[in-house]
Amino acid sequence: MPDIKALLTRCVEASGSDIHFKTDTGSVYLRKHGELFHWDDVPKFDIAEFQRDMGALLRKDQRDRFEETQELDFSLEIPSVARFRGNLYWQRSHPQAVFRVIPYTISTMEELQLPASCFDFIERPRGLVLVTGPAGSGKSTTLAAMIDRINRNQNCHIITVEDPTEFVHDDHKALINQRELDVDTLSFANALKYVLRQDPDVILVGEMRDLETIHLAITAAETGHLVFATLHTVDAVQTVDRIVDVFPMHQQQQIRMQLSVNLLGVVSQTLIKRKDGRGRAAAFEVLNATSAVRNLIRENKTYQIGSIIQTGGKQKMQTLDQSLVKLAEAGIISVEEGASKAKDRGEFMRLLQLAEVPITNAGGGNIAHPQAGTPPPPPTAPPMAPPPGTTDSGAPPQQQGGVRGQPFRPGVKRD
């Protein structure tokens, strides 16, 4: 097979975001603009070739950890090309690898067209800012831009805790220290226990994974620090509920009180294909923690927060559907793509009509009513129910057996 570093370099040159190595089929796949493509011109490779090349990229402690845990997150840098976030895992007894491209250049907040509230959040002296969204939605890129803005404009001390370290920041106006899990600290919770003794002003938590990390992040914000963190949630309301629900019932009211006092805002984002085919654009849902929002969190009425976001334009809030309509109105995304990502398709269509955006699809039919302009089909009789006791189940699918792969250490056989 071609050298792994050569393929990673080619991925960057092709403007790909991820590259997959599948050893059971000897294939390489590239993700570009959200779509996965098979690289047909890459020669097939076997497990031995993959292990040899992959083992040369890893440190001994990383190879040992992968053998022990069968999972590995790591970072890799190819000088003058890019940094990569890698993951190794097993699939049907075959080792597999995925790499995500982390560019050297950190985009500015203006280039990413971040919401106006983000510019306000980074000016606050203390509080908790949450950036959320599904995996691969650009959360790390958004946070890197916000941290870079602080780094270049404020005299402060920034500490990041990540798994692994993705964007690398140089010291500019601020002093910045970046700690990596399993290299510089044992866990997010462990790092946050001691971070308050390290004289920080701004703290970035790569991911709030468990109760202890969430509690310590809120406590750090409560003690007068500006804390940024991520969660894998799809909207602002779910983010608040997720944080509270992590805790046992007897602690939830206390957490609601702490969260209502310390939360500055939630930015939930997703990526949508651009209409011109030049990559993807981000749509944002923004919750600004106004006094009304804080009261709803404290009183366990988070189900009403959605209405406040809908009508909170003056407070720089917006729903995901409102953001999608703005992108469609500007011609950045197609109406079809916007409808596919909308939280409430009916509300999205209503907002499009208010903005006077044409809502016909490529085929000329109405998206809200695909059959508009054609007569309805004649009514048909409902299907007859099957006789009692009969089923429509098929035979269970047969499973293929896999071949066990070999470990990355030569001469050691995997049991």
C-alpha positions as CSV (number, residue, x, y, z in Angstrom):
1,M,0.0,0.0,0.0
2,P,1.1,3.6,-0.4
3,D,2.7,5.2,2.7
4,I,0.0,6.3,5.2
5,K,1.6,9.7,5.5
6,A,1.4,10.1,1.7
7,L,-2.3,9.2,1.7
8,L,-2.9,11.7,4.6
9,T,-1.1,14.4,2.5
10,R,-3.3,13.5,-0.5
11,C,-6.4,13.8,1.7
12,V,-5.4,17.4,2.6
13,E,-4.6,18.3,-1.0
14,A,-8.1,16.9,-2.0
15,S,-9.8,19.1,0.6
16,G,-11.0,16.0,2.5
17,S,-12.1,16.2,6.1
18,D,-11.6,12.5,7.0
19,I,-9.8,9.4,5.7
20,H,-10.7,5.8,6.6
21,F,-8.5,2.7,6.3
22,K,-10.4,-0.6,6.2
23,T,-8.1,-3.5,6.5
24,D,-10.5,-6.4,6.0
25,T,-11.1,-5.2,2.4
26,G,-7.8,-3.3,1.9
27,S,-9.7,-0.1,0.9
28,V,-9.3,3.6,1.6
29,Y,-12.2,6.0,1.8
30,L,-12.3,9.8,1.7
31,R,-14.9,12.1,3.2
32,K,-15.2,15.4,1.4
33,H,-18.0,18.0,2.0
34,G,-19.8,15.5,4.2
35,E,-19.9,12.6,1.6
36,L,-17.9,9.4,1.7
37,F,-16.0,8.3,-1.4
38,H,-14.1,5.1,-2.1
39,W,-10.6,5.8,-3.5
40,D,-10.6,3.3,-6.4
41,D,-7.0,4.1,-7.5
42,V,-5.4,3.2,-4.2
43,P,-3.9,-0.3,-4.3
44,K,-5.4,-2.9,-2.1
45,F,-3.4,-3.6,1.1
46,D,-3.3,-6.3,3.7
47,I,-3.2,-6.2,7.5
48,A,0.6,-6.8,7.7
49,E,1.3,-3.7,5.6
50,F,-1.2,-1.6,7.5
51,Q,0.3,-2.7,10.9
52,R,3.8,-2.0,9.8
53,D,3.1,1.5,8.6
54,M,0.7,2.3,11.4
55,G,3.0,1.0,14.1
56,A,5.8,3.3,12.8
57,L,3.5,6.3,13.4
58,L,2.7,5.4,17.0
59,R,4.8,5.7,20.2
60,K,5.4,2.5,22.2
61,D,3.0,3.6,25.0
62,Q,0.3,4.2,22.4
63,R,0.8,0.8,20.8
64,D,0.6,-0.8,24.3
65,R,-2.5,1.2,25.2
66,F,-4.2,0.0,22.0
67,E,-3.4,-3.6,22.7
68,E,-4.7,-3.2,26.3
69,T,-7.9,-1.2,25.6
70,Q,-8.5,-2.1,21.9
71,E,-9.3,1.6,21.3
72,L,-7.0,4.6,20.8
73,D,-7.4,8.3,20.3
74,F,-4.2,10.1,19.3
75,S,-2.9,13.1,17.4
76,L,-0.4,13.1,14.5
77,E,1.4,15.9,12.7
78,I,2.9,16.0,9.3
79,P,5.1,19.1,9.1
80,S,4.1,21.7,6.6
81,V,0.9,19.6,5.7
82,A,-1.5,19.5,8.7
83,R,-2.3,17.9,12.0
84,F,-4.6,14.9,12.3
85,R,-6.8,13.5,15.0
86,G,-6.7,9.7,14.7
87,N,-8.7,6.8,16.1
88,L,-7.8,3.1,16.0
89,Y,-10.3,0.4,16.7
90,W,-11.1,-3.2,15.9
91,Q,-13.8,-4.4,13.6
92,R,-14.4,-8.1,13.0
93,S,-11.0,-8.9,14.4
94,H,-9.4,-6.4,12.0
95,P,-7.7,-3.1,13.1
96,Q,-9.2,-0.1,11.4
97,A,-8.1,3.6,11.5
98,V,-9.8,7.0,10.9
99,F,-8.0,10.3,10.6
100,R,-9.6,13.8,10.7
101,V,-7.8,16.7,9.2
102,I,-6.9,19.6,11.7
103,P,-5.6,22.5,9.6
104,Y,-2.7,24.5,10.8
105,T,-4.5,27.8,10.0
106,I,-7.2,28.7,12.5
107,S,-10.1,30.4,10.8
108,T,-11.3,33.7,12.3
109,M,-14.7,34.2,13.8
110,E,-15.6,36.5,10.9
111,E,-14.6,33.8,8.3
112,L,-16.7,31.3,10.0
113,Q,-19.6,33.8,10.2
114,L,-20.2,33.0,13.9
115,P,-23.3,34.4,15.5
116,A,-23.1,37.9,17.1
117,S,-23.6,36.3,20.6
118,C,-20.2,34.5,20.2
119,F,-18.5,37.9,20.0
120,D,-20.2,38.9,23.3
121,F,-19.4,35.6,25.1
122,I,-15.6,36.0,24.6
123,E,-15.7,39.4,26.2
124,R,-17.3,38.2,29.4
125,P,-15.1,37.8,32.5
126,R,-16.7,34.6,33.8
127,G,-19.4,32.1,33.1
128,L,-20.1,28.9,31.1
129,V,-20.4,28.8,27.3
130,L,-21.4,25.5,25.7
131,V,-20.8,24.7,22.0
132,T,-22.9,21.7,21.0
133,G,-23.8,19.6,18.0
134,P,-23.5,16.1,16.5
135,A,-20.1,14.6,15.8
136,G,-18.3,16.3,12.9
137,S,-20.4,19.5,13.0
138,G,-17.4,21.8,13.5
139,K,-17.5,22.4,17.2
140,S,-13.7,22.3,17.6
141,T,-13.3,24.8,14.7
142,T,-15.8,27.2,16.3
143,L,-14.0,26.9,19.7
144,A,-10.6,27.3,18.2
145,A,-11.7,30.6,16.5
146,M,-13.1,31.9,19.8
147,I,-10.0,30.9,21.8
148,D,-7.7,32.4,19.1
149,R,-9.7,35.7,19.3
150,I,-9.1,35.8,23.1
151,N,-5.5,34.8,22.6
152,R,-4.8,37.8,20.3
153,N,-6.8,40.4,22.1
154,Q,-6.7,39.8,25.9
155,N,-3.9,39.7,28.5
156,C,-4.9,36.5,30.2
157,H,-4.0,32.9,30.9
158,I,-5.8,30.2,28.8
159,I,-5.7,26.5,29.7
160,T,-7.2,23.9,27.4
161,V,-7.8,20.2,28.2
162,E,-8.4,18.1,25.1
163,D,-8.5,14.4,23.9
164,P,-6.4,14.7,21.9
165,T,-5.0,18.2,21.3
166,E,-6.4,19.4,17.9
167,F,-5.7,23.0,17.0
168,V,-2.3,24.2,18.3
169,H,-2.3,27.8,19.6
170,D,0.9,29.9,19.9
171,D,1.2,32.6,22.6
172,H,0.1,36.0,21.3
173,K,-1.2,38.5,23.7
174,A,-2.3,35.8,26.1
175,L,-0.4,32.9,27.7
176,I,-1.8,29.6,26.6
177,N,-1.2,26.1,27.9
178,Q,-2.7,23.0,26.2
179,R,-3.0,19.7,28.1
180,E,-3.7,16.4,26.3
181,L,-5.4,13.5,27.9
182,D,-3.1,10.5,28.7
183,V,-0.1,12.6,27.9
184,D,-0.3,15.6,30.2
185,T,-3.2,14.5,32.5
186,L,-5.0,11.3,33.3
187,S,-8.6,12.6,32.8
188,F,-10.7,15.7,32.2
189,A,-11.9,15.5,35.8
190,N,-8.4,15.2,37.2
191,A,-7.2,18.2,35.1
192,L,-10.2,20.3,36.3
193,K,-9.5,19.5,39.9
194,Y,-6.1,21.2,39.8
195,V,-6.7,23.9,37.1
196,L,-7.9,26.4,39.7
197,R,-4.4,26.3,41.3
198,Q,-2.9,27.2,37.9
199,D,-4.1,30.8,37.8
200,P,-6.3,30.5,34.7
201,D,-8.6,33.1,33.3
202,V,-10.1,31.1,30.5
203,I,-10.6,27.3,30.5
204,L,-11.5,25.1,27.5
205,V,-12.8,21.6,28.3
206,G,-12.7,19.5,25.1
207,E,-15.7,17.4,26.1
208,M,-18.0,17.1,29.1
209,R,-18.3,13.4,29.2
210,D,-19.4,12.5,32.7
211,L,-21.0,13.8,35.9
212,E,-17.7,14.7,37.6
213,T,-16.4,16.7,34.6
214,I,-19.7,18.6,34.2
215,H,-19.8,19.4,37.9
216,L,-16.2,20.6,37.9
217,A,-16.8,22.8,34.8
218,I,-19.8,24.5,36.4
219,T,-17.8,25.0,39.6
220,A,-14.9,26.5,37.6
221,A,-17.3,29.0,36.1
222,E,-18.8,29.7,39.5
223,T,-15.4,30.6,40.9
224,G,-14.9,33.4,38.5
225,H,-13.5,31.8,35.3
226,L,-14.7,31.9,31.7
227,V,-15.3,28.2,30.7
228,F,-15.9,26.8,27.2
229,A,-17.0,23.2,26.8
230,T,-18.7,20.9,24.2
231,L,-21.5,18.4,24.4
232,H,-23.0,16.1,21.8
233,T,-26.5,17.5,21.8
234,V,-28.6,18.7,18.9
235,D,-30.2,21.9,20.3
236,A,-30.0,24.3,23.2
237,V,-33.0,22.9,25.2
238,Q,-31.6,19.4,25.0
239,T,-28.3,20.7,26.2
240,V,-29.7,22.1,29.4
241,D,-31.7,19.0,30.1
242,R,-28.7,16.7,29.4
243,I,-26.6,18.5,32.0
244,V,-29.3,18.3,34.7
245,D,-30.3,14.7,33.9
246,V,-26.7,13.5,34.4
247,F,-27.0,14.1,38.1
248,P,-29.0,12.0,40.6
249,M,-32.5,13.3,41.5
250,H,-31.4,14.7,44.9
251,Q,-28.8,16.9,43.2
252,Q,-30.7,18.1,40.3
253,Q,-32.3,21.2,41.9
254,Q,-28.9,22.3,43.1
255,I,-27.4,21.9,39.6
256,R,-30.4,23.9,38.1
257,M,-29.6,26.7,40.5
258,Q,-25.8,26.6,39.7
259,L,-26.5,26.4,36.0
260,S,-29.0,29.2,36.0
261,V,-26.5,31.5,37.6
262,N,-23.4,30.6,35.6
263,L,-24.6,29.7,32.1
264,L,-23.8,32.5,29.6
265,G,-25.2,30.7,26.5
266,V,-25.4,27.7,24.2
267,V,-24.4,27.6,20.6
268,S,-25.7,24.5,18.8
269,Q,-24.5,24.0,15.2
270,T,-24.8,21.7,12.2
271,L,-23.2,21.7,8.8
272,I,-25.1,21.8,5.5
273,K,-23.9,21.4,1.9
274,R,-23.4,24.7,0.1
275,K,-25.4,25.3,-3.0
276,D,-22.3,26.1,-5.1
277,G,-20.6,22.8,-4.1
278,R,-17.7,24.6,-2.4
279,G,-17.9,22.7,0.9
280,R,-20.4,23.2,3.8
281,A,-21.9,26.1,5.7
282,A,-22.7,26.1,9.4
283,A,-26.2,26.8,10.7
284,F,-26.4,27.9,14.4
285,E,-29.0,27.8,17.1
286,V,-28.2,30.4,19.8
287,L,-29.5,30.6,23.3
288,N,-28.5,33.7,25.3
289,A,-29.0,33.2,29.1
290,T,-31.3,36.2,29.8
291,S,-33.0,36.6,33.1
292,A,-36.1,34.9,31.7
293,V,-34.1,31.9,30.6
294,R,-32.4,31.6,34.0
295,N,-35.8,31.6,35.7
296,L,-37.0,28.8,33.4
297,I,-33.9,26.7,34.2
298,R,-34.2,27.3,37.9
299,E,-38.0,26.4,37.9
300,N,-37.5,23.3,35.7
301,K,-39.5,24.7,32.8
302,T,-36.9,24.2,30.1
303,Y,-39.6,23.2,27.6
304,Q,-40.5,26.9,27.4
305,I,-37.0,28.0,26.4
306,G,-37.7,27.2,22.7
307,S,-40.4,29.9,22.6
308,I,-38.0,32.4,24.1
309,I,-35.3,31.6,21.4
310,Q,-37.9,32.0,18.7
311,T,-38.8,35.5,19.8
312,G,-35.4,36.5,21.1
313,G,-34.0,38.2,18.0
314,K,-33.3,41.4,19.9
315,Q,-31.2,39.4,22.5
316,K,-29.2,37.9,19.6
317,M,-30.9,34.5,19.8
318,Q,-32.1,32.4,16.9
319,T,-33.5,28.9,16.3
320,L,-31.8,26.5,13.9
321,D,-34.7,26.9,11.5
322,Q,-34.3,30.7,11.5
323,S,-30.6,30.2,10.7
324,L,-31.3,27.8,7.9
325,V,-33.8,30.3,6.4
326,K,-31.2,33.0,6.4
327,L,-28.7,30.8,4.6
328,A,-31.4,29.8,2.0
329,E,-32.4,33.5,1.6
330,A,-28.8,34.4,0.9
331,G,-28.5,31.7,-1.7
332,I,-25.8,29.8,0.3
333,I,-27.8,26.6,0.6
334,S,-30.6,25.1,-1.3
335,V,-34.1,25.0,0.1
336,E,-34.1,21.2,-0.2
337,E,-30.9,20.9,2.0
338,G,-32.3,23.4,4.5
339,A,-35.5,21.4,4.8
340,S,-33.6,18.1,5.3
341,K,-31.7,19.7,8.3
342,A,-34.7,21.6,9.8
343,K,-35.8,20.8,13.3
344,D,-39.4,21.6,12.5
345,R,-40.1,21.3,8.7
346,G,-43.4,23.1,8.9
347,E,-41.9,26.0,10.8
348,F,-39.1,26.1,8.3
349,M,-41.6,26.3,5.4
350,R,-43.5,29.0,7.2
351,L,-40.4,31.1,7.7
352,L,-39.5,30.7,4.0
353,Q,-42.8,32.0,3.0
354,L,-42.5,35.0,5.3
355,A,-39.0,35.7,3.8
356,E,-40.5,35.2,0.3
357,V,-38.0,32.6,-0.6
358,P,-39.2,30.3,-3.5
359,I,-39.8,26.8,-2.1
360,T,-40.0,24.7,-5.3
361,N,-37.5,21.9,-5.6
362,A,-35.4,21.1,-8.7
363,G,-38.1,19.0,-10.2
364,G,-40.6,21.9,-10.0
365,G,-42.8,20.4,-7.3
366,N,-43.6,22.2,-4.1
367,I,-41.4,20.9,-1.2
368,A,-44.1,21.4,1.4
369,H,-46.6,19.7,-0.9
370,P,-44.7,17.5,-3.4
371,Q,-47.8,16.7,-5.4
372,A,-49.1,20.3,-5.7
373,G,-50.7,20.9,-9.1
374,T,-51.5,17.2,-9.8
375,P,-54.9,15.6,-9.1
376,P,-54.9,13.4,-6.0
377,P,-54.9,9.6,-6.6
378,P,-58.2,7.8,-6.4
379,P,-59.0,6.3,-2.9
380,T,-58.0,2.7,-2.4
381,A,-59.3,0.1,-0.1
382,P,-57.2,-0.5,3.0
383,P,-55.1,-3.7,2.9
384,M,-56.6,-6.8,4.4
385,A,-55.1,-7.8,7.8
386,P,-53.2,-11.1,7.8
387,P,-54.9,-14.1,9.4
388,P,-54.3,-14.5,13.1
389,G,-51.1,-16.4,14.0
390,T,-49.3,-15.6,10.8
391,T,-46.0,-13.7,10.5
392,D,-44.0,-12.1,7.8
393,S,-40.6,-12.7,9.2
394,G,-37.8,-13.9,6.9
395,A,-34.9,-16.2,7.6
396,P,-32.1,-14.7,9.7
397,P,-29.2,-13.3,7.7
398,Q,-26.0,-15.4,7.7
399,Q,-23.0,-13.8,9.2
400,Q,-19.6,-13.9,7.7
401,G,-16.6,-14.8,9.8
402,G,-13.6,-12.5,10.1
403,V,-9.9,-13.1,10.2
404,R,-8.2,-12.1,13.4
405,G,-5.6,-9.3,12.9
406,Q,-2.2,-9.3,14.3
407,P,-1.0,-6.8,17.0
408,F,1.2,-3.8,16.1
409,R,4.1,-5.3,18.0
410,P,6.1,-7.8,15.9
411,G,6.5,-11.3,17.3
412,V,3.5,-11.0,19.6
413,K,0.4,-12.9,18.7
414,R,-3.0,-11.5,19.6
415,D,-5.1,-14.0,21.6
